Amino acid sequence: MTGASAPVPTAGVAMTALGVALIRAREIARPDRLYADPLAEVFLSAARPGFDAGRWAGLERLAEQYFEGRTLAVEVVDEHVRESIAAGCRQVVLLGAGLDTRAFRLDLPPDIAFFEVDLPELFDFKEPVLGAHRAHPVCSRRIVAADLCGDWERVLLERGFRADVPTAWVDEGVLGYVPRAASYTVVETATRLSAPGSRFGIGRFQVDAAAPQYRALRELVLEVPEGRPVNGLGPDGESWFAAHGWRTTFRAWDELIAPYGRPSGLRGDPAVGHVVAVRE
């Protein structure tokens, strides 16, 4: 069984989940792969029948354009999760989890509580596919079907999240699709729920929103080719964390990816990289 009858996310931000799955599927085919995600192709096989040829081809073109930087970013987030757990975090919360499979593919301790937060319609597709493939997580995986612009905190707590346990928070780009005010509400909620020692990974990237690939992404995902919504935490995100009880450490992108020996279009700008905020 492939789960092909599951409702396919063919519109909106959920489309980005399929784009990242395409990137992960391409990575596993490389002899020098950084990670292996055999479930990526399972999702793609289940999703493709829900697309017309032109829209699927557009998704593949975008995945190709973003591959070099995005596949390295997946590995950077993998390392953030591993380092957070080694530092004492016993919970992981993926904000906008999409078709993420870290609860299945990373070598995580079985007692880790791994929460995936995303829209109900995303899980309507994801869970039947995983079930049909008989995929089993390595830890305590719990889905949180909720909108980050809504009352996701209540659902997270109902699923067993404990605010007294250090947590690794992961935003792999979803806040870039959330309006700025709502993005700050998300991190305010995460701050309130974070025990000392919790960690939050923050990307610090500067992109040209008018560049063709970003226009194409907005058109495919948001269907607003000319619009430039003010989303995400913006340039003040890092300073916000520092002012609200988090200790922040920045590592430049070149430094992060140097051990992998792989090209990335983001190289060369010392202001681009990854911030880890630790709750004090």
FIVOTOR-663637 format. One record per residue: residue in three letters; x, z, y of N, C-alpha, C, O in turn; residue number from 1. Coordinates in steps of 0.2 Angstrom, whole numbers, plus 5000, padded with zeros to 4 digits. Example, Ala and Ser with C-alpha at 12.3 -4.5 7.8 and 13.67 -1.06 7.14 Angstrom:
BEGIN
  dopa   n.X   n.Z   n.Y  ca.X  ca.Z  ca.Y   c.X   c.Z   c.Y   o.X   o.Z   o.Y  kolza
   ALA  5066  5039  4972  5062  5039  4978  5066  5039  4984  5071  5042  4983      1
   SER  5064  5035  4989  5068  5036  4995  5064  5039  5000  5067  5040  5006      2
! end
This chain:
BEGIN
  dopa   n.X   n.Z   n.Y  ca.X  ca.Z  ca.Y   c.X   c.Z   c.Y   o.X   o.Z   o.Y  kolza
   MET  5004  5000  4994  5000  5000  5000  5004  5000  5006  5010  5003  5006      1
   THR  5002  4997  5012  5006  4996  5018  5003  5000  5024  5006  5001  5029      2
   GLY  4996  5001  5023  4993  5004  5028  4991  4999  5034  4989  5001  5039      3
   ALA  4990  4993  5031  4989  4987  5036  4982  4988  5039  4981  4985  5044      4
   SER  4977  4992  5036  4971  4992  5039  4970  4998  5044  4965  4998  5047      5
   ALA  4976  5001  5045  4976  5006  5051  4975  5003  5057  4977  4997  5058      6
   PRO  4971  5006  5062  4970  5003  5069  4977  5002  5072  4981  5007  5073      7
   VAL  4979  4996  5075  4985  4995  5077  4985  4996  5085  4981  4993  5088      8
   PRO  4990  4999  5088  4991  5000  5095  4993  4994  5098  4999  4993  5099      9
   THR  4989  4990  5101  4991  4983  5104  4991  4983  5111  4992  4978  5114     10
   ALA  4989  4989  5114  4989  4989  5122  4991  4996  5124  4992  5001  5121     11
   GLY  4993  4996  5131  4995  5002  5134  5002  5005  5132  5006  5001  5129     12
   VAL  5003  5011  5134  5010  5014  5133  5011  5014  5125  5017  5014  5123     13
   ALA  5006  5015  5121  5008  5015  5114  5012  5009  5111  5015  5009  5106     14
   MET  5011  5003  5115  5015  4997  5114  5023  4999  5113  5026  4996  5109     15
   THR  5025  5003  5118  5032  5005  5118  5035  5008  5111  5040  5007  5109     16
   ALA  5030  5011  5108  5032  5014  5101  5034  5008  5096  5038  5009  5092     17
   LEU  5030  5003  5097  5032  4997  5092  5038  4994  5094  5042  4992  5090     18
   GLY  5039  4994  5101  5046  4991  5103  5052  4995  5101  5057  4992  5099     19
   VAL  5051  5001  5101  5057  5005  5099  5057  5005  5091  5063  5005  5088     20
   ALA  5052  5004  5088  5052  5003  5080  5056  4997  5079  5060  4996  5074     21
   LEU  5055  4991  5083  5058  4985  5082  5066  4986  5082  5070  4983  5079     22
   ILE  5068  4990  5087  5075  4991  5089  5078  4995  5083  5083  4994  5081     23
   ARG  5074  5000  5080  5077  5004  5075  5077  5000  5068  5082  5001  5065     24
   ALA  5072  4996  5067  5073  4991  5062  5079  4987  5062  5082  4985  5057     25
   ARG  5080  4984  5068  5086  4980  5069  5093  4984  5067  5097  4981  5065     26
   GLU  5093  4990  5070  5099  4994  5069  5100  4996  5062  5106  4995  5060     27
   ILE  5095  4997  5057  5097  4998  5050  5100  4992  5047  5103  4993  5042     28
   ALA  5099  4986  5049  5102  4980  5046  5109  4979  5048  5112  4975  5045     29
   ARG  5112  4983  5052  5119  4982  5054  5124  4986  5049  5122  4992  5047     30
   PRO  5129  4983  5048  5134  4987  5043  5137  4993  5047  5139  4998  5043     31
   ASP  5137  4993  5054  5140  4998  5057  5134  5003  5060  5135  5005  5066     32
   ARG  5129  5003  5057  5123  5006  5060  5124  5014  5062  5128  5017  5058     33
   LEU  5121  5016  5067  5122  5023  5069  5117  5027  5066  5118  5033  5065     34
   TYR  5111  5025  5064  5106  5029  5060  5102  5024  5056  5103  5018  5056     35
   ALA  5099  5027  5051  5095  5023  5046  5088  5025  5047  5086  5031  5045     36
   ASP  5083  5021  5048  5076  5023  5048  5072  5018  5044  5069  5013  5047     37
   PRO  5072  5018  5038  5068  5014  5034  5060  5013  5035  5057  5008  5034     38
   LEU  5058  5018  5038  5051  5018  5040  5049  5014  5046  5043  5012  5047     39
   ALA  5054  5012  5050  5053  5007  5055  5049  5001  5053  5045  4999  5056     40
   GLU  5052  4998  5048  5050  4992  5045  5043  4992  5042  5039  4988  5043     41
   VAL  5041  4998  5040  5035  5000  5037  5029  4999  5042  5024  4997  5041     42
   PHE  5031  5003  5048  5026  5002  5054  5025  4995  5056  5020  4993  5058     43
   LEU  5031  4991  5057  5030  4985  5059  5026  4980  5055  5022  4976  5057     44
   SER  5027  4981  5048  5023  4977  5043  5016  4979  5044  5012  4974  5043     45
   ALA  5014  4985  5045  5007  4987  5046  5004  4985  5053  4998  4983  5053     46
   ALA  5008  4984  5058  5006  4982  5065  5005  4975  5066  5001  4973  5070     47
   ARG  5010  4971  5063  5010  4964  5065  5004  4960  5064  5002  4956  5068     48
   PRO  5000  4961  5059  4993  4958  5058  4988  4959  5064  4984  4955  5065     49
   GLY  4989  4964  5068  4985  4966  5073  4986  4962  5080  4983  4963  5085     50
   PHE  4992  4958  5080  4994  4954  5086  4993  4947  5085  4994  4944  5079     51
   ASP  4992  4943  5090  4993  4936  5090  5000  4934  5091  5004  4939  5093     52
   ALA  5002  4928  5089  5009  4926  5089  5012  4927  5095  5018  4929  5096     53
   GLY  5009  4925  5101  5012  4925  5107  5014  4932  5110  5019  4934  5112     54
   ARG  5009  4937  5109  5010  4944  5111  5016  4947  5107  5020  4951  5109     55
   TRP  5016  4946  5100  5021  4949  5096  5028  4946  5098  5033  4950  5098     56
   ALA  5028  4939  5099  5034  4936  5101  5037  4939  5108  5043  4940  5109     57
   GLY  5032  4941  5112  5034  4944  5118  5037  4951  5117  5042  4953  5120     58
   LEU  5034  4955  5112  5037  4961  5111  5044  4961  5108  5048  4965  5109     59
   GLU  5045  4956  5103  5052  4955  5100  5057  4953  5105  5063  4955  5105     60
   ARG  5055  4949  5110  5060  4947  5116  5062  4953  5120  5068  4954  5121     61
   LEU  5057  4957  5121  5059  4963  5125  5063  4968  5121  5068  4971  5124     62
   ALA  5062  4969  5114  5066  4973  5110  5073  4970  5110  5078  4974  5110     63
   GLU  5074  4964  5110  5081  4961  5110  5084  4962  5116  5090  4964  5116     64
   GLN  5081  4962  5122  5084  4963  5128  5086  4970  5129  5091  4971  5132     65
   TYR  5082  4975  5126  5084  4982  5127  5088  4985  5122  5090  4991  5122     66
   PHE  5090  4981  5117  5092  4983  5110  5099  4988  5112  5099  4993  5109     67
   GLU  5104  4985  5115  5110  4988  5115  5110  4995  5118  5112  5000  5115     68
   GLY  5106  4996  5124  5106  5002  5127  5101  5007  5124  5102  5013  5123     69
   ARG  5095  5004  5121  5090  5008  5118  5092  5011  5111  5091  5017  5110     70
   THR  5096  5007  5107  5098  5010  5101  5103  5015  5102  5103  5020  5098     71
   LEU  5107  5015  5107  5112  5020  5108  5108  5026  5111  5110  5032  5109     72
   ALA  5103  5025  5115  5099  5031  5117  5096  5035  5111  5095  5041  5112     73
   VAL  5093  5031  5106  5091  5034  5100  5096  5039  5097  5094  5045  5096     74
   GLU  5102  5037  5097  5107  5041  5094  5109  5047  5098  5110  5053  5096     75
   VAL  5109  5046  5105  5110  5052  5110  5104  5057  5109  5106  5063  5109     76
   VAL  5098  5055  5108  5093  5060  5107  5094  5063  5100  5092  5069  5100     77
   ASP  5096  5059  5095  5097  5063  5089  5102  5068  5089  5101  5074  5087     78
   GLU  5107  5067  5093  5112  5072  5094  5110  5078  5098  5111  5084  5097     79
   HIS  5105  5077  5103  5102  5082  5107  5098  5087  5102  5099  5093  5103     80
   VAL  5095  5084  5098  5091  5088  5093  5095  5092  5088  5094  5098  5087     81
   ARG  5101  5089  5086  5105  5092  5081  5109  5098  5085  5109  5103  5082     82
   GLU  5111  5096  5091  5115  5101  5095  5110  5107  5097  5112  5113  5097     83
   SER  5104  5106  5098  5099  5111  5100  5098  5116  5094  5097  5122  5095     84
   ILE  5097  5113  5088  5096  5117  5082  5102  5121  5081  5101  5127  5079     85
   ALA  5108  5118  5081  5114  5122  5080  5115  5128  5085  5118  5133  5084     86
   ALA  5112  5127  5091  5112  5132  5096  5107  5137  5096  5107  5142  5099     87
   GLY  5102  5136  5091  5097  5142  5089  5090  5140  5090  5086  5144  5089     88
   CYS  5089  5134  5092  5082  5132  5093  5079  5131  5086  5081  5127  5082     89
   ARG  5073  5134  5085  5069  5133  5079  5063  5129  5079  5059  5128  5074     90
   GLN  5061  5126  5085  5056  5122  5086  5058  5116  5090  5063  5116  5094     91
   VAL  5055  5110  5088  5056  5104  5092  5050  5101  5094  5045  5101  5090     92
   VAL  5049  5099  5101  5043  5096  5103  5045  5089  5106  5049  5089  5111     93
   LEU  5042  5084  5103  5043  5077  5105  5037  5075  5110  5032  5075  5107     94
   LEU  5039  5074  5116  5033  5072  5121  5033  5065  5121  5037  5061  5122     95
   GLY  5027  5062  5119  5026  5055  5118  5030  5053  5112  5034  5049  5112     96
   ALA  5028  5056  5106  5032  5054  5100  5032  5047  5098  5037  5045  5094     97
   GLY  5027  5044  5099  5026  5037  5097  5027  5036  5089  5024  5040  5085     98
   LEU  5031  5032  5087  5032  5031  5080  5038  5034  5077  5042  5031  5073     99
   ASP  5040  5039  5081  5046  5043  5079  5046  5045  5072  5041  5047  5069    100
   THR  5052  5045  5069  5053  5048  5062  5058  5053  5061  5061  5054  5055    101
   ARG  5060  5056  5066  5066  5061  5065  5064  5067  5061  5068  5069  5057    102
   ALA  5058  5068  5060  5056  5074  5055  5057  5071  5048  5056  5075  5044    103
   PHE  5058  5065  5047  5059  5062  5040  5066  5060  5039  5068  5061  5034    104
   ARG  5069  5058  5044  5076  5055  5043  5082  5059  5045  5087  5058  5043    105
   LEU  5081  5064  5049  5086  5068  5051  5087  5074  5046  5082  5076  5043    106
   ASP  5093  5076  5045  5095  5082  5040  5093  5088  5044  5098  5092  5046    107
   LEU  5087  5090  5044  5085  5096  5048  5083  5102  5043  5081  5100  5037    108
   PRO  5084  5108  5045  5083  5113  5041  5075  5113  5039  5071  5112  5044    109
   PRO  5073  5115  5033  5066  5115  5032  5062  5120  5036  5055  5119  5036    110
   ASP  5065  5125  5039  5061  5130  5043  5059  5128  5050  5056  5131  5054    111
   ILE  5062  5122  5052  5061  5120  5059  5054  5117  5059  5051  5114  5055    112
   ALA  5050  5120  5065  5044  5117  5067  5044  5111  5071  5047  5112  5077    113
   PHE  5042  5106  5069  5043  5099  5073  5036  5097  5075  5032  5094  5071    114
   PHE  5035  5097  5082  5029  5095  5085  5029  5088  5088  5034  5087  5092    115
   GLU  5025  5084  5086  5024  5077  5089  5018  5077  5093  5013  5077  5091    116
   VAL  5019  5076  5100  5014  5075  5105  5013  5068  5106  5017  5065  5109    117
   ASP  5007  5066  5105  5005  5059  5108  4997  5058  5108  4994  5062  5105    118
   LEU  4995  5052  5110  4988  5050  5110  4985  5050  5103  4988  5048  5099    119
   PRO  4979  5052  5103  4975  5052  5096  4975  5045  5093  4976  5044  5087    120
   GLU  4975  5040  5097  4974  5033  5094  4981  5031  5091  4981  5027  5087    121
   LEU  4987  5034  5094  4993  5032  5091  4993  5035  5084  4996  5032  5079    122
   PHE  4991  5042  5083  4991  5045  5076  4986  5042  5072  4987  5042  5066    123
   ASP  4981  5039  5075  4976  5035  5070  4979  5029  5067  4977  5028  5061    124
   PHE  4984  5027  5070  4988  5021  5066  4994  5024  5062  4995  5022  5056    125
   LYS  4998  5029  5065  5004  5031  5062  5002  5035  5055  5006  5034  5050    126
   GLU  4998  5040  5055  4997  5044  5049  4994  5040  5043  4997  5042  5038    127
   PRO  4990  5036  5044  4988  5032  5038  4994  5028  5035  4994  5027  5029    128
   VAL  4998  5025  5039  5004  5021  5037  5009  5026  5033  5011  5024  5028    129
   LEU  5010  5032  5036  5014  5036  5033  5012  5039  5026  5015  5039  5021    130
   GLY  5005  5040  5026  5002  5042  5020  5002  5037  5014  5003  5038  5009    131
   ALA  5001  5031  5016  5001  5025  5011  5008  5024  5009  5009  5022  5003    132
   HIS  5013  5026  5013  5020  5025  5010  5022  5031  5007  5028  5031  5004    133
   ARG  5018  5036  5007  5020  5043  5003  5026  5046  5007  5031  5048  5003    134
   ALA  5027  5046  5013  5032  5048  5017  5032  5056  5017  5026  5058  5019    135
   HIS  5037  5059  5016  5037  5067  5017  5042  5069  5022  5048  5067  5021    136
   PRO  5040  5073  5027  5045  5076  5031  5050  5081  5028  5048  5084  5023    137
   VAL  5055  5082  5031  5060  5087  5028  5059  5094  5031  5062  5098  5029    138
   CYS  5055  5094  5036  5054  5101  5039  5046  5101  5040  5042  5098  5038    139
   SER  5044  5106  5044  5037  5108  5045  5034  5103  5051  5035  5105  5057    140
   ARG  5032  5097  5050  5030  5093  5055  5023  5094  5056  5018  5095  5052    141
   ARG  5021  5094  5063  5014  5095  5065  5012  5091  5071  5016  5090  5076    142
   ILE  5007  5087  5070  5005  5082  5075  5001  5085  5080  4996  5090  5079    143
   VAL  5002  5084  5086  4998  5086  5092  4995  5080  5096  4998  5077  5100    144
   ALA  4988  5079  5094  4985  5073  5096  4982  5075  5103  4976  5078  5103    145
   ALA  4985  5073  5108  4983  5075  5115  4987  5071  5120  4992  5068  5119    146
   ASP  4983  5070  5126  4986  5066  5132  4990  5071  5136  4988  5076  5138    147
   LEU  4996  5069  5138  5001  5073  5142  4998  5074  5149  5000  5079  5152    148
   CYS  4993  5070  5151  4989  5071  5157  4983  5075  5156  4980  5077  5161    149
   GLY  4982  5078  5150  4977  5082  5149  4979  5089  5147  4984  5091  5148    150
   ASP  4975  5092  5142  4976  5099  5140  4980  5099  5134  4978  5102  5129    151
   TRP  4986  5096  5134  4990  5096  5128  4993  5103  5126  4995  5104  5120    152
   GLU  4994  5107  5131  4996  5114  5130  4992  5118  5125  4994  5121  5120    153
   ARG  4985  5117  5126  4981  5121  5121  4981  5118  5114  4981  5122  5109    154
   VAL  4982  5112  5113  4982  5109  5107  4989  5111  5103  4989  5112  5097    155
   LEU  4994  5111  5107  5001  5113  5105  5001  5120  5102  5003  5121  5097    156
   LEU  4998  5124  5106  4997  5131  5104  4993  5132  5097  4994  5136  5093    157
   GLU  4987  5128  5097  4983  5128  5091  4987  5126  5085  4985  5128  5079    158
   ARG  4992  5121  5086  4995  5119  5080  5001  5124  5078  5005  5122  5073    159
   GLY  5001  5129  5081  5006  5134  5079  5012  5135  5083  5017  5139  5081    160
   PHE  5013  5132  5089  5019  5133  5093  5019  5140  5096  5014  5143  5097    161
   ARG  5025  5143  5096  5027  5149  5098  5031  5149  5104  5037  5147  5104    162
   ALA  5028  5152  5109  5032  5152  5116  5038  5157  5116  5042  5157  5120    163
   ASP  5038  5161  5111  5044  5166  5110  5050  5164  5106  5054  5167  5105    164
   VAL  5049  5158  5104  5055  5155  5100  5058  5149  5104  5055  5145  5106    165
   PRO  5065  5149  5104  5068  5144  5108  5066  5137  5105  5066  5136  5099    166
   THR  5065  5132  5110  5063  5126  5108  5067  5120  5111  5070  5121  5116    167
   ALA  5068  5115  5107  5071  5109  5110  5066  5104  5112  5062  5101  5108    168
   TRP  5065  5102  5118  5060  5098  5121  5064  5091  5122  5069  5090  5124    169
   VAL  5060  5086  5119  5063  5079  5120  5058  5074  5123  5052  5074  5122    170
   ASP  5060  5071  5129  5057  5066  5132  5061  5060  5131  5066  5059  5135    171
   GLU  5059  5055  5127  5063  5049  5126  5060  5043  5130  5060  5038  5128    172
   GLY  5058  5045  5136  5056  5040  5141  5048  5040  5142  5046  5036  5147    173
   VAL  5044  5044  5139  5037  5044  5140  5035  5046  5147  5030  5043  5150    174
   LEU  5039  5050  5150  5037  5052  5157  5038  5047  5162  5035  5047  5168    175
   GLY  5042  5042  5160  5042  5036  5165  5035  5032  5165  5035  5028  5170    176
   TYR  5031  5034  5161  5024  5031  5161  5019  5035  5163  5013  5034  5164    177
   VAL  5021  5041  5165  5016  5047  5168  5017  5047  5175  5022  5048  5178    178
   PRO  5011  5047  5179  5012  5048  5186  5016  5054  5188  5016  5059  5185    179
   ARG  5019  5054  5194  5024  5059  5196  5021  5066  5196  5024  5070  5193    180
   ALA  5016  5067  5199  5013  5073  5199  5011  5076  5192  5013  5082  5191    181
   ALA  5009  5072  5188  5007  5074  5181  5014  5075  5177  5014  5080  5173    182
   SER  5019  5072  5179  5026  5073  5175  5028  5080  5177  5031  5083  5172    183
   TYR  5027  5082  5183  5030  5088  5185  5025  5094  5182  5028  5099  5181    184
   THR  5019  5092  5181  5015  5097  5178  5017  5098  5170  5017  5103  5168    185
   VAL  5019  5093  5167  5022  5093  5160  5028  5098  5160  5028  5102  5156    186
   VAL  5033  5097  5164  5039  5101  5164  5037  5108  5166  5041  5113  5164    187
   GLU  5032  5109  5171  5030  5116  5172  5027  5119  5166  5029  5125  5165    188
   THR  5023  5116  5162  5021  5118  5156  5026  5120  5151  5026  5125  5148    189
   ALA  5031  5115  5150  5036  5116  5146  5040  5122  5148  5043  5126  5144    190
   THR  5041  5123  5154  5045  5129  5157  5042  5135  5155  5045  5140  5153    191
   ARG  5035  5136  5156  5031  5142  5155  5031  5143  5148  5031  5149  5146    192
   LEU  5032  5138  5143  5032  5139  5136  5039  5140  5133  5039  5141  5127    193
   SER  5044  5140  5137  5051  5140  5134  5054  5147  5134  5055  5150  5140    194
   ALA  5056  5149  5128  5059  5156  5128  5067  5154  5130  5069  5149  5130    195
   PRO  5070  5160  5132  5077  5159  5133  5081  5155  5128  5080  5157  5122    196
   GLY  5086  5151  5130  5089  5147  5125  5086  5140  5123  5089  5136  5120    197
   SER  5080  5139  5126  5077  5133  5125  5081  5127  5128  5084  5129  5133    198
   ARG  5080  5121  5126  5084  5115  5129  5079  5110  5131  5074  5108  5127    199
   PHE  5080  5106  5136  5076  5100  5138  5081  5095  5140  5085  5096  5144    200
   GLY  5081  5089  5136  5085  5083  5138  5082  5079  5143  5076  5077  5143    201
   ILE  5086  5077  5148  5083  5073  5154  5088  5067  5155  5094  5068  5156    202
   GLY  5085  5061  5154  5089  5055  5156  5090  5054  5163  5085  5055  5167    203
   ARG  5096  5053  5165  5097  5051  5172  5099  5044  5173  5105  5042  5172    204
   PHE  5095  5039  5174  5096  5032  5174  5093  5029  5181  5088  5031  5183    205
   GLN  5097  5024  5183  5095  5020  5189  5094  5013  5187  5099  5010  5185    206
   VAL  5088  5011  5188  5086  5004  5186  5083  5000  5191  5081  5003  5196    207
   ASP  5084  4993  5191  5081  4989  5196  5074  4987  5194  5073  4983  5189    208
   ALA  5069  4990  5197  5062  4989  5194  5060  4982  5195  5055  4980  5192    209
   ALA  5063  4978  5200  5061  4972  5201  5065  4967  5196  5063  4961  5196    210
   ALA  5069  4969  5192  5073  4965  5187  5068  4962  5182  5063  4965  5181    211
   PRO  5069  4955  5180  5064  4952  5176  5062  4956  5169  5056  4956  5168    212
   GLN  5067  4959  5166  5065  4963  5160  5060  4969  5161  5056  4970  5157    213
   TYR  5061  4972  5167  5056  4977  5169  5050  4975  5171  5045  4978  5170    214
   ARG  5050  4969  5174  5043  4966  5176  5040  4964  5170  5033  4965  5169    215
   ALA  5043  4961  5165  5040  4959  5159  5038  4965  5155  5032  4965  5151    216
   LEU  5041  4971  5155  5039  4977  5151  5033  4979  5155  5028  4981  5151    217
   ARG  5032  4980  5161  5026  4982  5164  5020  4977  5163  5015  4980  5162    218
   GLU  5022  4971  5163  5016  4966  5161  5014  4967  5154  5008  4967  5153    219
   LEU  5018  4968  5149  5016  4969  5142  5013  4975  5141  5008  4976  5137    220
   VAL  5015  4981  5144  5013  4988  5142  5007  4990  5147  5002  4992  5145    221
   LEU  5009  4989  5153  5004  4992  5158  4999  4986  5161  4994  4988  5164    222
   GLU  5001  4980  5160  4997  4974  5162  4996  4974  5169  4990  4973  5172    223
   VAL  5001  4976  5173  5001  4976  5180  5008  4973  5182  5012  4977  5185    224
   PRO  5008  4966  5182  5015  4963  5183  5018  4964  5190  5024  4965  5191    225
   GLU  5014  4965  5195  5016  4966  5202  5017  4973  5204  5020  4975  5209    226
   GLY  5013  4978  5200  5013  4985  5202  5019  4989  5200  5023  4987  5195    227
   ARG  5021  4993  5204  5027  4998  5203  5024  5005  5204  5026  5008  5209    228
   PRO  5021  5008  5199  5018  5014  5200  5024  5020  5200  5029  5019  5198    229
   VAL  5023  5025  5204  5027  5030  5205  5027  5035  5199  5022  5039  5200    230
   ASN  5031  5034  5194  5030  5038  5188  5036  5043  5187  5041  5042  5190    231
   GLY  5036  5047  5182  5042  5051  5180  5044  5056  5185  5040  5057  5190    232
   LEU  5049  5060  5184  5052  5065  5188  5055  5063  5194  5056  5066  5199    233
   GLY  5058  5056  5194  5061  5054  5199  5068  5057  5200  5071  5060  5196    234
   PRO  5071  5056  5206  5078  5058  5207  5079  5066  5208  5085  5068  5208    235
   ASP  5073  5069  5209  5074  5076  5210  5073  5080  5203  5072  5087  5203    236
   GLY  5072  5077  5198  5071  5081  5191  5076  5086  5190  5074  5091  5188    237
   GLU  5082  5084  5190  5088  5088  5188  5088  5094  5192  5089  5100  5190    238
   SER  5087  5093  5199  5087  5099  5204  5081  5103  5203  5082  5109  5204    239
   TRP  5075  5101  5201  5070  5105  5199  5071  5109  5194  5069  5115  5194    240
   PHE  5074  5107  5188  5075  5111  5183  5080  5117  5185  5079  5123  5183    241
   ALA  5085  5115  5189  5090  5120  5191  5087  5126  5195  5089  5131  5195    242
   ALA  5082  5124  5199  5078  5128  5203  5073  5133  5200  5070  5137  5203    243
   HIS  5072  5131  5194  5066  5134  5190  5069  5138  5184  5065  5138  5179    244
   GLY  5075  5140  5184  5077  5145  5178  5080  5141  5173  5081  5144  5167    245
   TRP  5083  5135  5174  5087  5131  5169  5094  5130  5171  5095  5129  5177    246
   ARG  5099  5131  5167  5105  5129  5168  5107  5122  5166  5105  5120  5160    247
   THR  5109  5117  5170  5109  5110  5169  5117  5108  5168  5121  5110  5172    248
   THR  5118  5104  5163  5124  5101  5162  5124  5093  5161  5119  5091  5158    249
   PHE  5128  5090  5165  5127  5082  5165  5133  5079  5161  5139  5081  5162    250
   ARG  5132  5074  5157  5137  5070  5154  5136  5063  5156  5130  5060  5154    251
   ALA  5141  5059  5158  5140  5052  5160  5139  5048  5153  5141  5050  5148    252
   TRP  5135  5043  5154  5133  5038  5149  5140  5036  5145  5140  5035  5139    253
   ASP  5145  5033  5149  5151  5031  5146  5154  5036  5141  5156  5034  5136    254
   GLU  5154  5042  5143  5157  5048  5139  5153  5049  5133  5155  5050  5128    255
   LEU  5146  5048  5134  5142  5050  5128  5143  5044  5122  5143  5046  5117    256
   ILE  5143  5038  5125  5143  5033  5120  5150  5030  5117  5151  5026  5113    257
   ALA  5155  5033  5121  5162  5031  5119  5164  5032  5111  5167  5027  5109    258
   PRO  5162  5037  5108  5163  5038  5101  5160  5032  5096  5163  5031  5091    259
   TYR  5155  5029  5099  5152  5024  5095  5155  5017  5095  5154  5013  5090    260
   GLY  5159  5016  5100  5162  5009  5100  5157  5003  5101  5159  4998  5098    261
   ARG  5152  5004  5104  5147  4999  5104  5145  4997  5112  5146  5002  5116    262
   PRO  5144  4991  5113  5142  4989  5120  5136  4991  5123  5131  4993  5119    263
   SER  5135  4992  5129  5129  4994  5132  5129  4992  5139  5134  4992  5143    264
   GLY  5124  4989  5141  5123  4986  5148  5123  4991  5153  5123  4990  5159    265
   LEU  5122  4998  5152  5122  5003  5157  5129  5006  5158  5130  5010  5163    266
   ARG  5134  5003  5155  5141  5006  5157  5143  5005  5164  5141  5000  5167    267
   GLY  5148  5009  5166  5151  5008  5172  5149  5012  5178  5152  5013  5183    268
   ASP  5143  5015  5178  5140  5019  5183  5141  5026  5181  5137  5029  5177    269
   PRO  5145  5030  5185  5146  5037  5183  5140  5042  5184  5140  5047  5182    270
   ALA  5135  5039  5188  5129  5043  5190  5124  5043  5184  5119  5046  5184    271
   VAL  5125  5038  5179  5120  5037  5174  5122  5041  5168  5128  5041  5166    272
   GLY  5118  5044  5165  5119  5048  5159  5114  5053  5157  5108  5051  5158    273
   HIS  5115  5059  5154  5111  5063  5151  5112  5070  5153  5117  5072  5154    274
   VAL  5106  5073  5155  5107  5080  5157  5103  5085  5152  5098  5083  5149    275
   VAL  5107  5090  5150  5104  5095  5146  5102  5101  5150  5107  5104  5153    276
   ALA  5096  5103  5150  5094  5109  5154  5093  5115  5149  5089  5114  5144    277
   VAL  5096  5121  5150  5096  5126  5145  5092  5132  5149  5094  5134  5154    278
   ARG  5087  5134  5146  5082  5140  5149  5086  5146  5149  5089  5149  5144    279
   GLU  5087  5149  5155  5090  5156  5155  5086  5162  5155  5088  5167  5156    280
! end
